[in-house]
Amino acid sequence: MKIHQKKIKAGKNLRKSAFVLCLVILLATVGLGSITNAQRRVQNDRRPRQVRLVLGIVIDQFRYDYLTRFGDLFEAGGFRRLLNQGAVFTNANYIYLPTVTAPGHATFMSGSIPALNGIVGNEWFDRGSGRNVMSTTDTSVKLLGGVGEEPASPSRLIGSTVGDQLRLSNNNQSKVVGVAFKERAAVLPAGKRPNGAYWFDSILGTFVSSNYYFPDLPNWVKEFNQNNRPDKLYYRKEWKLLRPAADYQRSLPDDSPYEQSPRGDTFPRIIESKEATPGKEFYENFEESPFANDYTAAFAKAAIDGEKLGQDDYTDLLTVSFSANDKVGHTFGPYSQEVEDITLRTDLLLGELFKYIDQRIGLENTIIVLTADHGVAPLPEHSRDLGLGGGKFASKDLTSAIQAGLDKRFGAAAWIRATVNGNVYFNYDVIERQKVSRQEVERVGCEAALKFPGIGFCFTRTELTSGPLPPGAYSEAAARGFNAERSGDMVIVVKPFYMQRSEIGTTHSTPYRYDTHVPVIFYGAGVAAGSYANPSSPSDIAPTLSTLLGIEPPSNTVGRVLTEAIKPKVKP
């Protein structure tokens, strides 16, 4: 009984205390409301800003030294904004080979390497089908909005990306969109489950996609294609030098003998064709001009508005790849006035894009990350005249030399099934019939390749899968780029300044610095500005972005978190 009375008394005291507490809170709310609101505003101001948009930019074929060679000519809003206010990694290099477009774009938002994400080149030989396959071509899906391109999807990409992890973190509330002229440059950074990826159809001159993403193109894409046709905007448009001639003295003369473009080697150049009406020839000419980048940026702005990116409390991701720099660089080389001019025009384009985002979303609510998918070698004729050596040769001549070496050692047979990306694929049926070991065929094939002028290294499948690897950074780069299912039986690396190329111009793919050294720059919310010379890689971008966003990094990430680029969190 006494215990029961004590419980009743305790209950009364508790209710009395609760009443008094409520009364105090009510008086404080009524009497001191303005102070409470002021305090709340201060507290809100101290909270980390919401990252509403991540803008991931890849400039196709953009060496790091373009930022230093042309830096004094940049305007305030583009590259200079990033260089002065961003976290700039001056010693970022790709850690695998081949350094080409598809692997670079796959690495960008996966933080991975070809050995793990499976993107071992722009194309490779598929033993199952007996033919070469492109990195993003997917005949199981349907092209939407075009006729000139193969249907594409990320089906060959192994693992996840930042965009995939971002959407997983909030049950698909975040929106992810990829944009580029090249299909692989649009598809691979956007990942496996984006809201859409869009690339350019060089027959119709429109942005297209595939039904991997949706059953039909969104209305905003159809409207853009109808109202912003490049043949109406850019046909017979003149590409002339942006700045006074004196600013281009740091580059080769405009009439350099090393340039051999079939479309003309000097400024100004007219974006036109010999067709009765603008068609494939015009669009190919258009793609090799800075106006293709302008068109890509216009579509990216339309994507921001059409998808309402950055307009709610969930972080969105837009990846944009500017492909025209690669087209120009291949034809004219990294020391040409054409490359200098398109770099300066890219600077202006970025400034306008950043301004657009600032007006609609706020740069304080945005993270920007910029890199390139690879660099490029000098034109081989230029390299030779500089005393650097180098040259070019046809892939078929190297293949013939390897075939001859195998015939001499084992007898005449169709030993080689395919060659692509510096990879040699052997015919396993022939090896079995001839009763020789694959390892011996690999060894003899590499011996023959190393006797060919311009070949620096050759690694066998056995070395790359079972070891031991020859010592050195280049063997490690080959191993990181080797996927047992998709790569060949020999991986061949040219000497510096050499290239397997029959066409005019220059190329990339090697583990040398002119191909591997690219920008890695972070800017915006949560980023600690500064210049950092410690070794880094584009593989570090995805884990660093993931840390900034507070999400799980992509599945196959091998890069490190660039902690020096991240501001310490302020404790409330």
C-alpha positions as CSV (number, residue, x, y, z in Angstrom):
1,M,0.0,0.0,0.0
2,K,2.8,2.4,1.0
3,I,4.6,1.6,-2.2
4,H,1.5,2.3,-4.3
5,Q,1.0,5.7,-2.5
6,K,4.7,6.6,-3.2
7,K,4.1,5.8,-6.9
8,I,1.1,8.1,-7.0
9,K,3.0,10.9,-5.4
10,A,5.9,10.5,-7.7
11,G,3.6,10.6,-10.7
12,K,2.0,13.9,-9.5
13,N,5.5,15.4,-9.0
14,L,6.5,14.3,-12.5
15,R,3.4,15.9,-14.1
16,K,4.0,19.1,-12.0
17,S,7.6,19.3,-13.2
18,A,6.5,18.7,-16.8
19,F,3.9,21.5,-16.5
20,V,6.5,23.9,-15.2
21,L,8.9,23.0,-17.9
22,C,6.3,23.5,-20.6
23,L,5.4,26.9,-19.1
24,V,9.0,28.0,-19.1
25,I,9.4,27.0,-22.8
26,L,6.2,28.8,-23.7
27,L,7.3,32.0,-22.0
28,A,10.7,31.8,-23.6
29,T,9.1,31.3,-27.0
30,V,6.6,34.2,-26.6
31,G,9.0,36.6,-24.9
32,L,12.2,35.9,-26.6
33,G,11.1,34.9,-30.1
34,S,13.2,37.3,-32.0
35,I,16.4,36.2,-30.1
36,T,15.6,32.5,-30.8
37,N,15.1,33.2,-34.6
38,A,18.4,35.1,-34.7
39,Q,20.2,32.3,-32.9
40,R,18.6,29.8,-35.4
41,R,19.9,31.9,-38.3
42,V,23.4,31.9,-36.9
43,Q,23.3,28.1,-36.4
44,N,22.1,27.6,-40.0
45,D,24.9,29.8,-41.3
46,R,27.4,27.5,-39.5
47,R,26.1,24.3,-41.0
48,P,28.0,22.9,-44.0
49,R,26.5,24.2,-47.3
50,Q,24.4,21.7,-49.2
51,V,26.2,20.4,-52.3
52,R,23.4,20.6,-54.8
53,L,25.4,19.8,-58.0
54,V,28.7,18.0,-58.9
55,L,30.0,19.1,-62.3
56,G,32.5,16.6,-63.6
57,I,34.5,17.8,-66.6
58,V,36.8,15.8,-68.9
59,I,38.6,17.6,-71.7
60,D,39.5,15.0,-74.3
61,Q,43.3,15.1,-75.0
62,F,44.4,17.9,-72.6
63,R,47.9,17.8,-71.3
64,Y,48.7,19.4,-68.0
65,D,51.3,21.7,-69.6
66,Y,48.5,23.5,-71.5
67,L,47.6,25.2,-68.2
68,T,51.1,26.5,-67.7
69,R,52.0,27.3,-71.4
70,F,48.8,29.3,-71.9
71,G,48.0,30.3,-68.4
72,D,48.8,34.0,-68.8
73,L,46.2,34.3,-71.5
74,F,43.3,32.8,-69.5
75,E,40.4,35.0,-68.5
76,A,39.2,35.3,-64.9
77,G,36.2,33.0,-64.9
78,G,37.4,29.7,-66.5
79,F,40.7,27.9,-65.9
80,R,42.1,30.8,-63.9
81,R,39.2,30.5,-61.4
82,L,40.0,26.8,-60.9
83,L,43.7,27.4,-60.7
84,N,43.5,30.3,-58.2
85,Q,40.6,29.0,-56.1
86,G,40.7,25.3,-56.5
87,A,42.8,22.3,-55.3
88,V,45.2,21.8,-58.1
89,F,47.2,18.6,-58.4
90,T,50.2,19.4,-60.6
91,N,51.7,15.9,-60.7
92,A,48.7,13.7,-61.6
93,N,49.4,10.9,-64.0
94,Y,47.5,7.9,-65.3
95,I,48.9,4.7,-63.8
96,Y,48.0,2.2,-66.6
97,L,48.1,1.8,-70.3
98,P,46.7,2.3,-72.9
99,T,46.1,5.9,-72.3
100,V,43.1,6.3,-74.6
101,T,39.6,7.8,-74.4
102,A,37.4,4.9,-73.1
103,P,39.7,3.8,-70.2
104,G,40.2,7.5,-69.2
105,H,36.5,8.2,-69.0
106,A,35.9,4.9,-67.2
107,T,38.5,5.8,-64.6
108,F,37.1,9.3,-64.1
109,M,34.0,8.3,-62.0
110,S,35.0,4.8,-61.0
111,G,38.4,5.5,-59.6
112,S,39.4,2.2,-61.1
113,I,41.8,0.8,-63.7
114,P,41.2,-1.4,-66.9
115,A,42.3,-4.5,-65.1
116,L,39.3,-4.2,-62.8
117,N,36.6,-2.1,-64.7
118,G,37.2,-4.1,-67.9
119,I,37.5,-1.1,-70.2
120,V,40.9,-2.1,-71.7
121,G,40.6,0.2,-74.7
122,N,38.3,2.0,-77.1
123,E,37.9,-1.4,-78.6
124,W,39.3,-4.9,-78.1
125,F,39.0,-8.4,-79.6
126,D,36.2,-10.5,-78.2
127,R,37.2,-14.2,-78.3
128,G,33.6,-15.3,-77.9
129,S,32.2,-13.5,-80.9
130,G,35.5,-13.6,-82.9
131,R,35.4,-9.9,-83.7
132,N,36.4,-6.5,-82.3
133,V,33.9,-4.8,-80.0
134,M,33.7,-1.2,-79.0
135,S,33.7,-0.3,-75.3
136,T,30.1,0.9,-75.2
137,T,28.5,-0.5,-78.3
138,D,25.5,-2.6,-77.3
139,T,23.4,-4.2,-80.0
140,S,20.8,-5.4,-77.5
141,V,19.6,-1.9,-77.1
142,K,18.0,0.6,-79.6
143,L,19.4,4.0,-80.6
144,L,17.0,6.8,-79.9
145,G,16.9,9.9,-82.0
146,G,19.5,9.1,-84.6
147,V,20.8,6.9,-87.4
148,G,24.5,7.4,-87.6
149,E,25.8,5.9,-84.4
150,E,25.8,2.5,-82.9
151,P,23.4,2.0,-79.9
152,A,25.4,2.2,-76.7
153,S,25.2,1.4,-73.0
154,P,27.5,0.9,-70.0
155,S,27.0,-2.9,-70.1
156,R,30.7,-3.7,-70.6
157,L,31.7,-1.5,-67.6
158,I,32.5,-3.7,-64.6
159,G,31.6,-2.2,-61.2
160,S,30.0,1.1,-60.0
161,T,30.7,4.8,-60.4
162,V,30.2,7.9,-58.2
163,G,26.8,8.5,-59.8
164,D,25.7,4.9,-59.0
165,Q,26.8,5.2,-55.4
166,L,25.2,8.6,-55.1
167,R,21.8,7.3,-56.3
168,L,22.1,4.2,-54.1
169,S,22.7,6.5,-51.1
170,N,19.2,8.1,-51.3
171,N,17.0,5.6,-53.1
172,N,17.6,7.3,-56.6
173,Q,16.6,10.8,-55.5
174,S,19.8,12.2,-57.0
175,K,19.9,12.7,-60.7
176,V,22.9,11.7,-62.9
177,V,23.4,12.8,-66.5
178,G,26.3,12.3,-68.9
179,V,26.9,14.5,-72.0
180,A,29.6,14.3,-74.7
181,F,30.1,14.2,-78.5
182,K,31.6,10.7,-78.2
183,E,29.3,8.0,-77.0
184,R,32.0,6.4,-74.7
185,A,32.7,9.8,-73.2
186,A,29.0,10.3,-72.3
187,V,28.2,6.7,-71.2
188,L,31.2,5.6,-69.1
189,P,31.4,8.5,-66.6
190,A,27.6,8.5,-66.1
191,G,27.8,4.9,-64.8
192,K,25.4,2.0,-64.8
193,R,22.2,3.6,-63.5
194,P,22.1,7.3,-64.5
195,N,19.0,9.2,-65.6
196,G,20.5,9.5,-69.0
197,A,23.5,9.7,-71.3
198,Y,23.6,11.7,-74.5
199,W,26.1,11.8,-77.5
200,F,26.2,13.3,-81.0
201,D,24.9,11.6,-84.1
202,S,27.2,12.6,-87.0
203,I,24.7,11.8,-89.7
204,L,21.7,13.8,-88.4
205,G,23.6,16.3,-86.3
206,T,21.5,15.7,-83.2
207,F,22.1,14.5,-79.6
208,V,21.0,10.9,-79.2
209,S,20.8,8.2,-76.6
210,S,19.5,4.6,-76.3
211,N,16.6,2.8,-74.7
212,Y,19.0,1.4,-72.1
213,Y,18.1,4.6,-70.2
214,F,14.5,5.3,-71.2
215,P,11.9,4.3,-73.8
216,D,12.0,7.6,-75.6
217,L,14.1,10.8,-75.6
218,P,13.0,13.4,-73.0
219,N,11.0,16.3,-74.4
220,W,13.7,18.8,-73.5
221,V,16.2,16.8,-75.7
222,K,13.8,16.8,-78.6
223,E,13.2,20.5,-78.3
224,F,17.0,21.2,-78.2
225,N,17.6,19.1,-81.3
226,Q,14.8,20.9,-83.1
227,N,15.7,24.5,-82.1
228,N,19.5,24.3,-82.0
229,R,20.7,22.5,-85.2
230,P,24.5,22.9,-85.8
231,D,23.9,23.2,-89.6
232,K,21.8,26.3,-88.9
233,L,24.2,27.7,-86.3
234,Y,27.6,26.8,-87.6
235,Y,27.5,26.1,-91.3
236,R,30.2,28.3,-93.0
237,K,31.1,29.8,-89.7
238,E,34.7,31.0,-89.6
239,W,37.2,29.7,-87.1
240,K,39.8,32.4,-86.8
241,L,42.4,33.2,-84.1
242,L,40.8,34.5,-80.9
243,R,43.7,36.7,-79.8
244,P,46.4,38.9,-81.5
245,A,49.0,37.0,-83.5
246,A,51.7,37.9,-81.0
247,D,50.0,35.7,-78.4
248,Y,50.6,32.6,-80.6
249,Q,54.4,33.0,-80.9
250,R,54.7,30.4,-78.2
251,S,53.3,27.9,-80.7
252,L,54.6,26.7,-84.1
253,P,53.9,28.9,-87.1
254,D,50.4,28.7,-88.5
255,D,51.9,27.3,-91.8
256,S,54.1,24.7,-90.0
257,P,55.3,22.0,-92.4
258,Y,54.4,19.3,-89.8
259,E,50.6,19.9,-90.3
260,Q,49.0,18.0,-93.1
261,S,45.2,18.4,-92.6
262,P,43.1,17.6,-95.6
263,R,40.8,20.5,-94.5
264,G,43.6,23.1,-94.6
265,D,46.5,24.0,-92.3
266,T,46.1,27.7,-91.7
267,F,43.7,30.2,-90.2
268,P,41.0,31.2,-90.9
269,R,39.2,27.9,-91.6
270,I,35.6,27.7,-92.8
271,I,33.4,25.0,-91.3
272,E,31.7,23.8,-94.5
273,S,31.6,20.8,-96.8
274,K,31.2,20.0,-100.5
275,E,27.8,18.3,-100.0
276,A,24.7,19.8,-101.5
277,T,23.2,20.1,-98.0
278,P,25.1,19.8,-94.7
279,G,25.6,16.1,-93.9
280,K,28.3,13.7,-92.6
281,E,31.2,15.6,-94.2
282,F,30.1,18.9,-92.6
283,Y,29.6,17.3,-89.2
284,E,33.0,15.7,-89.3
285,N,34.5,19.1,-90.1
286,F,32.3,20.7,-87.3
287,E,33.6,18.1,-84.8
288,E,37.2,19.2,-85.5
289,S,36.5,22.8,-84.4
290,P,35.9,24.6,-81.1
291,F,32.2,25.1,-82.1
292,A,31.6,21.5,-81.3
293,N,32.6,22.3,-77.7
294,D,30.3,25.3,-77.7
295,Y,27.4,23.1,-78.9
296,T,28.2,20.5,-76.2
297,A,28.2,23.3,-73.5
298,A,24.8,24.5,-74.8
299,F,23.4,21.0,-74.5
300,A,24.8,20.7,-71.0
301,K,23.0,23.9,-70.0
302,A,19.8,22.5,-71.5
303,A,20.3,19.4,-69.4
304,I,20.7,21.5,-66.2
305,D,17.3,23.1,-67.0
306,G,15.6,20.1,-68.5
307,E,16.4,17.7,-65.7
308,K,16.2,20.5,-63.0
309,L,19.7,19.6,-61.8
310,G,20.7,21.2,-58.5
311,Q,17.1,22.3,-57.7
312,D,16.4,20.3,-54.6
313,D,18.0,18.9,-51.4
314,Y,19.6,15.9,-53.2
315,T,23.0,16.2,-54.8
316,D,22.9,15.8,-58.6
317,L,25.8,14.9,-60.9
318,L,26.4,16.2,-64.4
319,T,29.4,14.8,-66.4
320,V,30.5,16.7,-69.5
321,S,33.3,15.7,-71.9
322,F,34.6,18.2,-74.5
323,S,35.7,16.1,-77.5
324,A,36.7,18.7,-80.0
325,N,40.1,19.2,-78.4
326,D,41.0,15.6,-79.2
327,K,40.1,16.0,-82.8
328,V,42.1,19.1,-83.2
329,G,45.1,17.7,-81.3
330,H,45.3,14.6,-83.4
331,T,45.5,16.5,-86.6
332,F,47.6,19.5,-85.6
333,G,49.7,18.3,-82.6
334,P,50.1,19.8,-79.1
335,Y,52.4,22.6,-80.2
336,S,50.2,24.0,-82.9
337,Q,48.3,27.3,-83.0
338,E,45.1,25.3,-83.4
339,V,45.6,23.6,-80.1
340,E,46.5,26.9,-78.4
341,D,43.4,28.6,-79.8
342,I,41.0,25.8,-78.9
343,T,42.5,25.8,-75.4
344,L,41.8,29.6,-75.1
345,R,38.3,29.1,-76.4
346,T,37.7,26.2,-73.9
347,D,38.7,28.7,-71.2
348,L,36.0,31.1,-72.3
349,L,33.5,28.3,-72.6
350,L,34.1,27.1,-69.1
351,G,33.8,30.6,-67.7
352,E,30.4,30.9,-69.3
353,L,29.3,27.5,-68.1
354,F,30.4,28.3,-64.5
355,K,28.5,31.6,-64.7
356,Y,25.4,29.8,-65.9
357,I,25.6,27.4,-62.9
358,D,26.2,30.2,-60.5
359,Q,23.1,32.0,-61.6
360,R,20.8,28.9,-61.3
361,I,22.4,26.9,-58.5
362,G,25.2,28.9,-57.0
363,L,28.8,27.9,-57.2
364,E,28.9,27.9,-53.4
365,N,26.5,24.9,-53.7
366,T,28.6,23.2,-56.4
367,I,31.6,21.0,-56.6
368,I,33.6,21.1,-59.9
369,V,36.2,18.5,-60.8
370,L,38.2,18.8,-64.0
371,T,40.6,16.4,-65.6
372,A,41.5,14.9,-69.0
373,D,41.3,11.3,-70.3
374,H,44.9,11.4,-71.7
375,G,47.6,13.7,-73.2
376,V,49.2,13.4,-76.6
377,A,52.6,13.0,-78.2
378,P,54.2,15.7,-80.5
379,L,53.8,15.2,-84.2
380,P,56.4,12.5,-85.0
381,E,58.0,14.7,-87.8
382,H,58.4,17.5,-85.2
383,S,60.0,15.1,-82.7
384,R,62.5,13.9,-85.2
385,D,63.5,17.4,-86.2
386,L,64.0,18.3,-82.5
387,G,66.4,15.4,-82.1
388,L,64.0,13.5,-79.9
389,G,63.8,10.5,-82.3
390,G,60.5,8.8,-82.9
391,G,58.4,8.0,-85.9
392,K,55.4,6.0,-86.9
393,F,54.7,2.7,-88.4
394,A,51.7,0.7,-89.6
395,S,50.4,-1.9,-87.2
396,K,50.2,-4.5,-90.1
397,D,54.0,-4.3,-90.5
398,L,54.5,-5.1,-86.9
399,T,52.0,-7.9,-87.0
400,S,53.8,-9.3,-90.1
401,A,57.2,-9.2,-88.2
402,I,55.7,-11.1,-85.3
403,Q,54.0,-13.7,-87.6
404,A,57.4,-14.2,-89.4
405,G,59.1,-14.8,-86.1
406,L,56.6,-17.4,-85.1
407,D,56.7,-19.1,-88.5
408,K,60.4,-19.4,-88.3
409,R,60.4,-21.0,-84.9
410,F,57.3,-23.2,-85.0
411,G,56.4,-23.5,-88.7
412,A,54.0,-21.6,-90.9
413,A,50.5,-21.3,-89.5
414,A,47.9,-18.6,-88.7
415,W,49.3,-17.9,-85.2
416,I,47.7,-14.5,-84.8
417,R,44.0,-14.1,-84.6
418,A,43.8,-10.3,-84.0
419,T,45.8,-7.2,-83.1
420,V,44.3,-4.1,-81.4
421,N,45.4,-1.6,-78.9
422,G,49.0,-2.9,-78.9
423,N,47.6,-6.3,-77.9
424,V,48.3,-9.4,-79.9
425,Y,45.7,-12.2,-79.6
426,F,46.9,-15.7,-80.5
427,N,44.9,-18.5,-82.2
428,Y,44.6,-21.1,-79.5
429,D,43.3,-23.8,-81.9
430,V,46.5,-23.5,-83.9
431,I,48.7,-23.6,-80.9
432,E,47.0,-26.7,-79.7
433,R,47.2,-28.4,-83.1
434,Q,50.9,-27.6,-83.3
435,K,51.4,-29.0,-79.8
436,V,53.4,-26.1,-78.5
437,S,52.9,-24.2,-75.2
438,R,51.2,-20.8,-75.1
439,Q,54.0,-19.5,-72.9
440,E,56.6,-20.4,-75.5
441,V,54.6,-18.8,-78.3
442,E,54.2,-15.6,-76.2
443,R,58.0,-15.6,-75.5
444,V,58.9,-16.0,-79.2
445,G,56.3,-13.5,-80.3
446,C,57.8,-10.9,-77.9
447,E,61.3,-11.6,-79.1
448,A,60.2,-10.9,-82.7
449,A,58.3,-7.7,-81.6
450,L,61.3,-6.3,-79.8
451,K,63.4,-6.6,-82.9
452,F,61.0,-4.3,-84.8
453,P,62.2,-0.6,-84.9
454,G,60.3,1.6,-82.5
455,I,59.3,-1.1,-80.0
456,G,60.4,-0.5,-76.4
457,F,58.8,-3.2,-74.3
458,C,56.8,-6.4,-74.7
459,F,54.9,-8.2,-71.9
460,T,53.3,-11.6,-72.1
461,R,50.0,-12.8,-70.7
462,T,51.9,-15.2,-68.5
463,E,54.0,-12.4,-67.0
464,L,50.9,-10.2,-66.5
465,T,48.7,-12.8,-64.9
466,S,51.1,-15.1,-63.1
467,G,54.4,-13.2,-62.8
468,P,57.0,-12.5,-62.2
469,L,56.8,-9.1,-63.8
470,P,59.9,-7.5,-65.2
471,P,60.9,-4.6,-62.8
472,G,59.9,-1.1,-63.7
473,A,56.9,1.3,-63.8
474,Y,56.0,0.4,-67.4
475,S,55.4,-3.3,-66.5
476,E,53.2,-2.2,-63.6
477,A,51.3,0.1,-66.0
478,A,50.8,-2.8,-68.4
479,A,49.5,-5.0,-65.5
480,R,47.0,-2.4,-64.3
481,G,45.7,-2.2,-67.9
482,F,45.5,-5.9,-68.4
483,N,42.1,-7.7,-68.0
484,A,42.5,-11.5,-68.3
485,E,39.2,-11.9,-70.1
486,R,39.5,-9.0,-72.6
487,S,43.2,-8.3,-73.1
488,G,45.6,-10.1,-75.5
489,D,48.5,-12.6,-75.1
490,M,51.1,-9.9,-75.8
491,V,51.1,-6.3,-74.7
492,I,53.5,-4.1,-76.8
493,V,54.7,-0.7,-75.8
494,V,56.5,1.6,-78.3
495,K,59.6,3.6,-77.5
496,P,59.1,7.3,-76.6
497,F,57.8,9.4,-79.5
498,Y,57.0,6.4,-81.7
499,M,53.5,5.4,-82.6
500,Q,51.5,2.7,-84.4
501,R,49.7,5.0,-86.8
502,S,49.3,5.1,-90.5
503,E,47.2,8.3,-90.7
504,I,48.4,11.9,-90.6
505,G,48.9,13.6,-87.3
506,T,49.7,12.2,-83.9
507,T,48.2,10.0,-81.2
508,H,48.5,8.8,-77.6
509,S,48.3,5.5,-75.6
510,T,51.7,5.1,-74.0
511,P,52.9,5.2,-70.4
512,Y,55.1,8.2,-71.1
513,R,54.5,11.6,-69.4
514,Y,53.3,13.4,-72.5
515,D,50.4,10.9,-72.5
516,T,49.8,10.4,-68.8
517,H,50.3,13.8,-67.2
518,V,46.9,15.6,-67.0
519,P,45.1,18.1,-64.8
520,V,43.3,17.0,-61.7
521,I,41.5,20.0,-60.1
522,F,38.7,20.3,-57.5
523,Y,36.8,23.5,-56.9
524,G,33.9,24.5,-54.7
525,A,32.0,23.4,-51.6
526,G,34.3,21.7,-49.1
527,V,37.4,22.0,-51.2
528,A,40.7,23.3,-49.7
529,A,42.3,25.5,-52.3
530,G,46.0,25.1,-53.0
531,S,48.6,23.7,-55.3
532,Y,49.8,20.2,-54.5
533,A,52.8,18.6,-56.2
534,N,52.6,15.2,-54.5
535,P,52.0,12.2,-56.8
536,S,48.3,11.7,-57.7
537,S,46.2,10.1,-60.4
538,P,42.8,10.5,-62.0
539,S,42.0,7.3,-60.2
540,D,42.0,9.5,-57.0
541,I,39.0,11.6,-58.2
542,A,36.2,9.2,-57.4
543,P,37.2,8.3,-53.8
544,T,37.9,12.0,-53.1
545,L,34.5,13.0,-54.5
546,S,32.9,10.2,-52.5
547,T,34.4,11.5,-49.3
548,L,33.3,15.1,-50.0
549,L,29.8,13.9,-50.6
550,G,29.8,11.4,-47.7
551,I,28.9,8.4,-49.8
552,E,30.4,4.9,-50.3
553,P,33.1,5.0,-52.9
554,P,32.7,3.0,-56.2
555,S,33.2,-0.7,-55.9
556,N,36.5,-1.0,-57.9
557,T,38.2,2.1,-56.7
558,V,42.0,1.8,-56.4
559,G,42.8,5.5,-55.9
560,R,43.5,7.3,-52.6
561,V,41.4,10.1,-51.0
562,L,43.2,13.4,-51.7
563,T,42.8,14.5,-48.2
564,E,44.8,17.7,-48.8
565,A,42.0,18.9,-51.1
566,I,39.3,18.6,-48.4
567,K,38.6,21.3,-45.8
568,P,38.4,20.1,-42.2
569,K,34.9,20.1,-40.9
570,V,34.1,23.0,-38.6
571,K,32.7,21.8,-35.3
572,P,29.4,23.6,-34.3
